[in-house]
Amino acid sequence: MPTDVPPSAVPPTQASLYARHYLALVRLAVQLVDDLETAEDVVQDVFAAWPSRPPDDPLRYLRTAVVNRSRSALRRRRTVRAHSRPERPALIEPADADVLRSERSRLVLAHLDDLPRRQREVVILRYYEDLSIGEIAAVLGIRRGSVSSSLHRALATLATRLEGDRHDH
């Protein structure tokens, strides 16, 4: 009796998921926490806490876990900053930053940081991760209508702020 099982019927292993999705998950986390080192820690923590029973949709599980751990990292960061307020020097961008992204992209990213958390997460998942409304709803654990309204409000806010920047220059 043959024991050959089609590859699609074999659930992916944690190692294969790590190899296949690590970089994309780090990119997602960087967009959420704005710090590569923290983003890498978030993704490592997600894989370290892998459940003993594999999830039905491993990629959705990973994305949801990255979003949740990123939120926790941001809460910890706010708590630390609230209790220690030393003056920090302004972040210095690399010399090639202008080559890597346009002025408009930098403005969008700057305004993206000012959006409320859910709106920021929805925009990042939609436009940086290219997820559908349904996929975003599943990752964030909210209704599709909430995703749509958050995305609509976020885009309206970004458009207004970018228009204001255009008139300021």
C-alpha positions in Angstrom: 0.0 0.0 0.0 1.6 3.3 -1.1 2.2 5.9 1.6 2.8 8.8 -0.8 0.9 11.8 0.3 0.6 14.8 -2.1 2.7 17.8 -0.8 -0.4 20.0 -0.6 -1.9 17.6 2.0 1.1 17.8 4.3 0.8 20.7 6.7 3.8 23.0 6.6 6.3 22.6 9.4 7.4 25.5 11.6 10.8 25.4 10.0 9.4 25.6 6.5 7.1 28.5 7.5 10.0 30.3 9.0 12.1 29.8 5.9 9.3 30.9 3.6 7.8 33.8 5.6 10.4 35.2 8.0 11.4 38.2 5.9 7.9 39.2 5.0 6.8 39.0 8.7 9.8 41.1 9.7 8.8 43.7 7.0 5.3 43.7 8.5 6.6 44.2 12.0 9.0 47.0 10.9 6.0 48.9 9.5 4.2 48.5 12.8 7.0 49.1 15.3 9.3 51.3 13.1 12.5 49.5 14.3 14.2 46.6 12.7 15.7 45.2 15.9 12.3 45.1 17.7 10.7 43.8 14.5 13.1 40.9 14.4 12.5 40.2 18.1 8.8 40.2 17.6 9.0 37.6 14.7 11.4 35.5 16.7 9.0 35.5 19.7 6.1 34.5 17.5 8.0 31.5 16.2 9.3 30.6 19.7 5.8 30.5 21.0 4.6 28.2 18.2 1.5 26.2 19.4 1.9 22.5 19.9 -1.2 21.9 17.7 -0.5 23.5 14.3 -3.1 26.3 13.4 -5.5 25.7 10.5 -4.2 28.7 8.6 -0.6 29.1 9.6 0.1 32.3 7.7 -2.9 34.0 9.1 -1.9 32.8 12.6 1.7 34.2 12.0 0.4 37.6 10.8 -2.1 37.9 13.7 0.6 37.0 16.2 3.1 39.5 14.7 0.4 42.3 14.9 -0.4 41.4 18.5 3.2 41.2 19.6 4.0 44.5 17.8 1.2 46.1 19.8 2.7 44.7 23.0 6.1 46.0 22.0 4.7 49.5 21.3 2.9 49.4 24.7 6.1 48.5 26.5 8.0 51.2 24.6 5.4 53.9 25.6 5.6 52.7 29.2 9.4 53.0 29.2 9.3 56.4 27.6 6.7 57.7 30.0 8.9 56.7 32.9 12.2 57.9 31.5 12.3 61.1 29.5 15.9 61.7 28.5 16.5 63.9 25.5 17.2 61.7 22.5 19.1 63.0 19.5 17.0 63.1 16.3 17.2 60.0 14.2 19.7 60.5 11.4 18.6 59.0 8.1 21.1 57.2 5.9 22.7 59.3 3.2 20.9 57.3 0.5 17.4 57.7 2.0 16.4 60.1 -0.7 17.4 57.7 -3.4 15.5 54.9 -1.8 12.2 56.7 -1.4 10.6 59.8 -2.8 9.6 62.9 -0.8 5.9 61.8 -1.1 6.6 58.4 0.3 8.4 59.9 3.2 5.5 62.3 3.9 3.0 59.4 3.7 5.1 57.4 6.2 5.4 60.3 8.5 1.7 60.9 8.5 1.0 57.2 8.8 2.8 57.3 12.2 0.2 59.9 13.3 -2.8 57.7 12.6 -4.7 55.9 15.3 -3.3 52.4 15.9 -6.1 50.5 14.1 -6.1 52.8 11.1 -2.3 52.5 10.8 -2.5 48.7 11.0 -5.2 48.5 8.4 -3.2 50.7 6.0 0.0 48.7 6.5 -1.7 45.4 6.0 -3.6 46.6 2.9 -0.9 48.5 1.1 2.4 47.1 2.4 1.3 43.5 2.8 -1.3 43.6 0.0 -3.9 41.7 2.0 -7.6 41.8 1.1 -10.2 43.3 3.4 -11.3 39.8 4.5 -7.7 38.8 5.2 -7.1 42.0 7.2 -10.3 41.3 9.2 -9.1 37.8 10.0 -5.6 39.0 11.0 -6.9 41.8 13.3 -9.9 39.8 14.5 -12.4 42.5 13.5 -15.4 42.7 11.1 -14.9 43.4 7.4 -17.0 46.6 7.8 -14.6 47.8 10.5 -11.7 47.2 8.3 -13.4 49.2 5.4 -14.4 52.1 7.6 -10.9 52.3 9.3 -9.3 52.2 5.9 -11.6 54.9 4.5 -11.0 57.2 7.5 -7.2 56.6 7.3 -7.0 57.4 3.6 -9.2 60.5 4.0 -6.9 61.7 6.8 -3.8 61.0 4.8 -5.2 62.8 1.8 -6.0 65.8 3.8 -2.6 66.0 5.5 -0.8 65.4 2.2 -2.8 68.2 0.6 -1.9 70.5 3.5 1.8 69.6 3.0 1.5 70.4 -0.7 0.2 73.9 0.0 2.9 74.5 2.7 5.7 74.0 0.1 
